[in-house]
Amino acid sequence: MGVLQAATRVLAGVALRSLDVLDGAVTLPQFRMLAVLSGLGRARCVRVARALGLEASTVTRLAGRLVAAGHVTSGSEPGHRGVVTLGLTASGQHLVSQVAAWRQQELGRIIQQLPPAGRMQVTTALRQLVEAAGEGYGTISRSLVPV
């Protein structure tokens, strides 16, 4: 299990360091919201909150800051003015794309340090790990307590 914990530290390190490319434009929680919106598209605030594992009021506050910065739009559903919807602006999508590109480049750099046979083994093992975890693991809110 020690090697999995070490690998988790490496991957978490890549994820956290990737935000440096944004030069402080957004915080980690704000970036998480941008990433979720990138995946969901325009979505109800309640759905975004569920995906982040946060209360709707917390998402509303986070969204307010991102709207003010020009990274997120806020609106309502036609015919349901009380239903708040959130979506990415071009600026918000650009931030998500910058981080994704940096992560891809950095992970590629790390993988290139391995011999070709090792690259294949790591890729196969990680694919099996992702499949064992199940679809959406890590991207949707789940209980923090294993069942």
ZADO-1210 file (C-alpha; in nm, 4 decimals, padded with zeros to 6 digits):
<atoms>
<atom x="00.0000" y="00.0000" z="00.0000" code="MET" pos="1"/>
<atom x="00.2992" y="00.2326" z="00.0547" code="GLY" pos="2"/>
<atom x="00.3637" y="00.2672" z="-00.3171" code="VAL" pos="3"/>
<atom x="00.0015" y="00.3701" z="-00.3780" code="LEU" pos="4"/>
<atom x="00.0296" y="00.6402" z="-00.1141" code="GLN" pos="5"/>
<atom x="00.3537" y="00.7636" z="-00.2706" code="ALA" pos="6"/>
<atom x="00.1916" y="00.7650" z="-00.6168" code="ALA" pos="7"/>
<atom x="-00.1043" y="00.9562" z="-00.4728" code="THR" pos="8"/>
<atom x="00.1360" y="01.2182" z="-00.3357" code="ARG" pos="9"/>
<atom x="00.2978" y="01.2536" z="-00.6798" code="VAL" pos="10"/>
<atom x="-00.0370" y="01.2918" z="-00.8570" code="LEU" pos="11"/>
<atom x="-00.1709" y="01.5317" z="-00.5930" code="ALA" pos="12"/>
<atom x="00.1519" y="01.7291" z="-00.6236" code="GLY" pos="13"/>
<atom x="00.1068" y="01.7591" z="-00.9982" code="VAL" pos="14"/>
<atom x="-00.2539" y="01.8710" z="-00.9488" code="ALA" pos="15"/>
<atom x="-00.1611" y="02.1322" z="-00.6890" code="LEU" pos="16"/>
<atom x="00.1454" y="02.2621" z="-00.8737" code="ARG" pos="17"/>
<atom x="-00.0612" y="02.2974" z="-01.1905" code="SER" pos="18"/>
<atom x="-00.2480" y="02.5874" z="-01.0324" code="LEU" pos="19"/>
<atom x="00.0794" y="02.7825" z="-01.0231" code="ASP" pos="20"/>
<atom x="00.0362" y="02.8372" z="-01.3981" code="VAL" pos="21"/>
<atom x="-00.2586" y="03.0638" z="-01.3125" code="LEU" pos="22"/>
<atom x="-00.0453" y="03.3055" z="-01.1070" code="ASP" pos="23"/>
<atom x="-00.2992" y="03.3270" z="-00.8250" code="GLY" pos="24"/>
<atom x="-00.5957" y="03.4029" z="-01.0530" code="ALA" pos="25"/>
<atom x="-00.8128" y="03.1616" z="-00.8526" code="VAL" pos="26"/>
<atom x="-00.7915" y="02.9591" z="-00.5333" code="THR" pos="27"/>
<atom x="-00.8017" y="02.5783" z="-00.5257" code="LEU" pos="28"/>
<atom x="-01.1728" y="02.5704" z="-00.4250" code="PRO" pos="29"/>
<atom x="-01.2528" y="02.8191" z="-00.7014" code="GLN" pos="30"/>
<atom x="-01.0616" y="02.6105" z="-00.9539" code="PHE" pos="31"/>
<atom x="-01.2508" y="02.2993" z="-00.8454" code="ARG" pos="32"/>
<atom x="-01.5740" y="02.4809" z="-00.9285" code="MET" pos="33"/>
<atom x="-01.4385" y="02.5863" z="-01.2682" code="LEU" pos="34"/>
<atom x="-01.3345" y="02.2271" z="-01.3409" code="ALA" pos="35"/>
<atom x="-01.6771" y="02.0939" z="-01.2399" code="VAL" pos="36"/>
<atom x="-01.8514" y="02.3522" z="-01.4585" code="LEU" pos="37"/>
<atom x="-01.6222" y="02.2595" z="-01.7450" code="SER" pos="38"/>
<atom x="-01.7473" y="01.9030" z="-01.7167" code="GLY" pos="39"/>
<atom x="-02.1132" y="01.9822" z="-01.6517" code="LEU" pos="40"/>
<atom x="-02.1638" y="02.2808" z="-01.8789" code="GLY" pos="41"/>
<atom x="-02.4321" y="02.5261" z="-01.7655" code="ARG" pos="42"/>
<atom x="-02.5841" y="02.3688" z="-01.4567" code="ALA" pos="43"/>
<atom x="-02.8103" y="02.4419" z="-01.1631" code="ARG" pos="44"/>
<atom x="-02.6277" y="02.5689" z="-00.8568" code="CYS" pos="45"/>
<atom x="-02.7638" y="02.2736" z="-00.6581" code="VAL" pos="46"/>
<atom x="-02.6122" y="02.0273" z="-00.9055" code="ARG" pos="47"/>
<atom x="-02.2740" y="02.2024" z="-00.8853" code="VAL" pos="48"/>
<atom x="-02.2931" y="02.1906" z="-00.5052" code="ALA" pos="49"/>
<atom x="-02.3662" y="01.8177" z="-00.5156" code="ARG" pos="50"/>
<atom x="-02.0750" y="01.7542" z="-00.7529" code="ALA" pos="51"/>
<atom x="-01.8403" y="01.9466" z="-00.5226" code="LEU" pos="52"/>
<atom x="-01.9770" y="01.7960" z="-00.2028" code="GLY" pos="53"/>
<atom x="-02.0581" y="02.1439" z="-00.0703" code="LEU" pos="54"/>
<atom x="-02.3631" y="02.3243" z="00.0578" code="GLU" pos="55"/>
<atom x="-02.5474" y="02.5353" z="-00.2002" code="ALA" pos="56"/>
<atom x="-02.4815" y="02.8517" z="00.0034" code="SER" pos="57"/>
<atom x="-02.1054" y="02.7865" z="-00.0119" code="THR" pos="58"/>
<atom x="-02.1263" y="02.7376" z="-00.3878" code="VAL" pos="59"/>
<atom x="-02.3235" y="03.0617" z="-00.4185" code="THR" pos="60"/>
<atom x="-02.0450" y="03.2513" z="-00.2368" code="ARG" pos="61"/>
<atom x="-01.7724" y="03.0852" z="-00.4454" code="LEU" pos="62"/>
<atom x="-01.9655" y="03.1563" z="-00.7638" code="ALA" pos="63"/>
<atom x="-02.0114" y="03.5205" z="-00.6655" code="GLY" pos="64"/>
<atom x="-01.6357" y="03.5699" z="-00.6544" code="ARG" pos="65"/>
<atom x="-01.5890" y="03.3919" z="-00.9862" code="LEU" pos="66"/>
<atom x="-01.8682" y="03.5947" z="-01.1480" code="VAL" pos="67"/>
<atom x="-01.7028" y="03.9159" z="-01.0240" code="ALA" pos="68"/>
<atom x="-01.3714" y="03.7992" z="-01.1728" code="ALA" pos="69"/>
<atom x="-01.5399" y="03.7249" z="-01.5075" code="GLY" pos="70"/>
<atom x="-01.4796" y="03.3477" z="-01.5032" code="HIS" pos="71"/>
<atom x="-01.8395" y="03.2329" z="-01.4411" code="VAL" pos="72"/>
<atom x="-02.1832" y="03.3506" z="-01.5477" code="THR" pos="73"/>
<atom x="-02.4860" y="03.3293" z="-01.3244" code="SER" pos="74"/>
<atom x="-02.8414" y="03.3239" z="-01.4457" code="GLY" pos="75"/>
<atom x="-03.1734" y="03.1536" z="-01.3997" code="SER" pos="76"/>
<atom x="-03.3708" y="02.8900" z="-01.5823" code="GLU" pos="77"/>
<atom x="-03.6351" y="03.0170" z="-01.8202" code="PRO" pos="78"/>
<atom x="-03.9683" y="03.0040" z="-01.6391" code="GLY" pos="79"/>
<atom x="-03.7974" y="02.9360" z="-01.3024" code="HIS" pos="80"/>
<atom x="-03.6374" y="03.2604" z="-01.1900" code="ARG" pos="81"/>
<atom x="-03.5624" y="03.1137" z="-00.8485" code="GLY" pos="82"/>
<atom x="-03.3399" y="02.8408" z="-00.9961" code="VAL" pos="83"/>
<atom x="-02.9839" y="02.9718" z="-01.0195" code="VAL" pos="84"/>
<atom x="-02.7678" y="02.8378" z="-01.3004" code="THR" pos="85"/>
<atom x="-02.3927" y="02.8692" z="-01.3416" code="LEU" pos="86"/>
<atom x="-02.1728" y="02.8405" z="-01.6480" code="GLY" pos="87"/>
<atom x="-01.8167" y="02.9087" z="-01.7553" code="LEU" pos="88"/>
<atom x="-01.7186" y="03.2164" z="-01.9486" code="THR" pos="89"/>
<atom x="-01.4448" y="03.1999" z="-02.2124" code="ALA" pos="90"/>
<atom x="-01.2077" y="03.3268" z="-01.9426" code="SER" pos="91"/>
<atom x="-01.3045" y="03.0467" z="-01.7045" code="GLY" pos="92"/>
<atom x="-01.2669" y="02.7848" z="-01.9766" code="GLN" pos="93"/>
<atom x="-00.9249" y="02.9284" z="-02.0621" code="HIS" pos="94"/>
<atom x="-00.8106" y="02.8834" z="-01.7000" code="LEU" pos="95"/>
<atom x="-00.9279" y="02.5204" z="-01.6994" code="VAL" pos="96"/>
<atom x="-00.7527" y="02.4587" z="-02.0329" code="SER" pos="97"/>
<atom x="-00.4269" y="02.6135" z="-01.9085" code="GLN" pos="98"/>
<atom x="-00.4214" y="02.3873" z="-01.6044" code="VAL" pos="99"/>
<atom x="-00.5122" y="02.0771" z="-01.8069" code="ALA" pos="100"/>
<atom x="-00.2353" y="02.1490" z="-02.0586" code="ALA" pos="101"/>
<atom x="00.0232" y="02.1979" z="-01.7834" code="TRP" pos="102"/>
<atom x="-00.0838" y="01.8769" z="-01.6105" code="ARG" pos="103"/>
<atom x="-00.0626" y="01.6809" z="-01.9350" code="GLN" pos="104"/>
<atom x="00.2832" y="01.8218" z="-02.0069" code="GLN" pos="105"/>
<atom x="00.4108" y="01.7522" z="-01.6549" code="GLU" pos="106"/>
<atom x="00.2717" y="01.3989" z="-01.6420" code="LEU" pos="107"/>
<atom x="00.4263" y="01.3361" z="-01.9844" code="GLY" pos="108"/>
<atom x="00.7612" y="01.4617" z="-01.8559" code="ARG" pos="109"/>
<atom x="00.7429" y="01.2304" z="-01.5553" code="ILE" pos="110"/>
<atom x="00.6399" y="00.9281" z="-01.7639" code="ILE" pos="111"/>
<atom x="00.9245" y="00.9935" z="-02.0096" code="GLN" pos="112"/>
<atom x="01.1672" y="00.9295" z="-01.7223" code="GLN" pos="113"/>
<atom x="01.0653" y="00.5626" z="-01.7328" code="LEU" pos="114"/>
<atom x="01.2018" y="00.3068" z="-01.9783" code="PRO" pos="115"/>
<atom x="00.9508" y="00.2197" z="-02.2550" code="PRO" pos="116"/>
<atom x="00.8510" y="-00.1116" z="-02.0929" code="ALA" pos="117"/>
<atom x="00.7941" y="00.0682" z="-01.7618" code="GLY" pos="118"/>
<atom x="00.5683" y="00.3229" z="-01.9316" code="ARG" pos="119"/>
<atom x="00.3513" y="00.0422" z="-02.0633" code="MET" pos="120"/>
<atom x="00.3344" y="-00.1251" z="-01.7213" code="GLN" pos="121"/>
<atom x="00.2429" y="00.1980" z="-01.5437" code="VAL" pos="122"/>
<atom x="-00.0222" y="00.2811" z="-01.8028" code="THR" pos="123"/>
<atom x="-00.1754" y="-00.0654" z="-01.7735" code="THR" pos="124"/>
<atom x="-00.1702" y="-00.0611" z="-01.3923" code="ALA" pos="125"/>
<atom x="-00.3235" y="00.2866" z="-01.3728" code="LEU" pos="126"/>
<atom x="-00.5961" y="00.1920" z="-01.6220" code="ARG" pos="127"/>
<atom x="-00.6818" y="-00.1084" z="-01.4039" code="GLN" pos="128"/>
<atom x="-00.6847" y="00.1119" z="-01.0916" code="LEU" pos="129"/>
<atom x="-00.9214" y="00.3606" z="-01.2567" code="VAL" pos="130"/>
<atom x="-01.1498" y="00.0780" z="-01.3720" code="GLU" pos="131"/>
<atom x="-01.1487" y="-00.0799" z="-01.0238" code="ALA" pos="132"/>
<atom x="-01.2433" y="00.2532" z="-00.8645" code="ALA" pos="133"/>
<atom x="-01.5419" y="00.2860" z="-01.0952" code="GLY" pos="134"/>
<atom x="-01.6711" y="00.5509" z="-01.3291" code="GLU" pos="135"/>
<atom x="-01.6701" y="00.9029" z="-01.1901" code="GLY" pos="136"/>
<atom x="-01.4627" y="00.8222" z="-00.8813" code="TYR" pos="137"/>
<atom x="-01.2907" y="01.1396" z="-00.7703" code="GLY" pos="138"/>
<atom x="-01.5111" y="01.3627" z="-00.9826" code="THR" pos="139"/>
<atom x="-01.8414" y="01.3244" z="-00.8050" code="ILE" pos="140"/>
<atom x="-01.9174" y="01.3659" z="-00.4398" code="SER" pos="141"/>
<atom x="-01.9106" y="01.0436" z="-00.2446" code="ARG" pos="142"/>
<atom x="-01.9157" y="00.9635" z="00.1220" code="SER" pos="143"/>
<atom x="-01.5763" y="01.0135" z="00.2848" code="LEU" pos="144"/>
<atom x="-01.6272" y="00.6940" z="00.4828" code="VAL" pos="145"/>
<atom x="-01.5595" y="00.3755" z="00.2852" code="PRO" pos="146"/>
<atom x="-01.8535" y="00.1372" z="00.2840" code="VAL" pos="147"/>
</atoms>
